[in-house]
């Protein structure tokens, strides 16, 4: 088997449409654009959101709310999931959470209190919910908050 024998054979491949290459091609002269008009011109046509001159929907609808540019999004991780992912490990750093793929690298992490903590562990995160910090300390570990 050679490269030229592989299907589809060269003669079976459809040639691309080359417009504006003479009248013999069937796509010469106006090159499929018809005669005159906006769409016949170079750079002609209307934007996809154009509604024929009527008031566009983006301007008809009222504006609502706003987006806070200073909002900080936290990746929420449950304490039970963290302990389960690092079974037998005494110290869990922020870098460990990123390495294990529990959250995106560089994300702000908040530990929530769902799940059980059986062993004494030290967990490092940006924030802890009150219930999560309580569960960790009751088990004999420490919740190391990087913020607040």
C-alpha positions in Angstrom: 0.0 0.0 0.0 1.3 3.4 -1.0 0.2 6.9 -0.1 -1.4 7.5 -3.5 -3.4 4.2 -3.2 -5.2 5.3 0.0 -8.9 6.1 -0.3 -10.3 8.5 -1.3 -8.4 8.5 -4.6 -7.2 11.8 -5.9 -9.7 11.8 -8.7 -12.6 11.2 -6.2 -11.7 14.2 -4.1 -13.8 17.3 -4.7 -11.9 20.4 -5.8 -12.5 23.6 -3.8 -14.6 26.3 -5.4 -12.3 28.9 -6.9 -14.5 31.9 -7.6 -13.7 34.8 -10.0 -11.4 32.6 -12.2 -13.1 33.1 -15.6 -16.4 32.4 -17.1 -15.5 28.8 -18.0 -15.4 27.9 -14.3 -19.1 28.8 -13.8 -18.1 31.2 -11.0 -16.5 34.0 -13.1 -17.6 37.7 -13.5 -19.8 38.3 -10.5 -18.3 35.3 -8.7 -21.6 34.1 -7.3 -22.5 37.5 -5.7 -25.1 38.5 -8.2 -25.4 42.0 -9.8 -25.0 45.2 -7.7 -26.4 45.7 -4.2 -24.9 45.7 -0.8 -23.8 42.1 -0.8 -22.1 42.4 -4.1 -19.6 45.0 -2.8 -16.3 44.3 -1.2 -16.8 44.5 2.6 -20.5 44.5 2.0 -23.2 42.8 4.0 -24.7 43.5 7.4 -23.6 42.4 10.9 -25.2 39.2 12.2 -27.1 41.1 14.9 -28.6 43.7 12.4 -32.4 43.7 12.5 -33.2 45.7 9.4 -33.1 49.0 11.0 -35.6 48.3 13.8 -34.4 48.9 17.4 -32.1 46.1 18.2 -33.1 43.7 21.0 -30.0 44.6 23.0 -31.3 48.2 23.1 -35.0 47.3 23.5 -34.4 45.3 26.7 -33.7 47.1 30.0 -30.3 46.9 31.6 -30.4 45.1 35.0 -27.9 44.7 37.8 -24.2 45.1 37.6 -21.0 43.0 37.7 -18.7 43.6 40.7 -15.2 43.8 39.4 -13.7 43.4 42.9 -15.6 40.1 43.7 -13.3 37.3 44.9 -14.4 33.7 43.9 -13.4 30.9 46.2 -13.1 27.2 45.3 -15.2 25.4 47.9 -13.8 22.1 49.2 -15.5 20.0 51.9 -13.3 18.9 54.8 -14.4 15.3 54.4 -13.3 15.2 50.7 -9.9 16.7 51.6 -9.3 14.2 54.4 -10.4 11.3 52.1 -8.1 12.5 49.3 -5.1 12.6 51.6 -5.7 9.6 53.7 -2.9 9.1 56.3 -1.2 12.5 55.6 -0.8 14.7 58.7 -0.1 18.0 56.9 -2.1 19.2 53.8 -0.8 22.4 52.2 -2.4 24.5 49.6 0.1 23.2 47.1 -1.0 19.7 47.8 -4.6 20.6 47.0 -3.5 22.1 43.7 -1.3 19.0 42.9 -4.1 16.5 43.6 -6.4 18.5 41.2 -9.0 19.3 43.9 -9.1 22.9 42.6 -7.4 25.0 39.9 -3.9 26.1 40.6 -3.8 29.6 42.1 -7.5 29.5 43.1 -8.6 30.9 46.4 -9.7 28.0 48.6 -12.4 27.9 51.2 -12.8 24.7 53.3 -16.4 23.9 54.2 -17.6 21.6 57.0 -19.4 18.7 55.2 -17.9 15.3 56.0 -16.1 13.8 59.0 -12.5 14.3 60.3 -11.2 11.3 62.2 -7.5 11.9 62.3 -5.5 14.9 63.5 -4.6 16.9 60.4 -3.2 20.3 59.6 -5.0 21.9 56.6 -3.8 25.1 55.0 -6.3 27.1 53.0 -7.3 30.8 52.4 -10.5 30.5 54.5 -12.4 28.0 56.7 -16.1 27.9 57.6 -16.8 27.9 61.3 -18.0 24.3 61.2 -15.0 23.1 59.2 -12.5 24.8 61.6 -14.5 23.3 64.6 -14.3 19.7 63.2 -10.6 20.0 62.5 -9.7 21.3 65.9 -12.0 18.7 67.7 -10.1 15.9 65.9 -6.9 17.4 67.3 -5.7 19.1 64.1 -5.2 22.7 63.1 -6.9 24.9 60.5 -4.3 27.3 59.1 -6.1 30.2 57.5 -4.0 32.4 55.1 -6.6 35.2 55.2 -8.3 36.9 58.1 
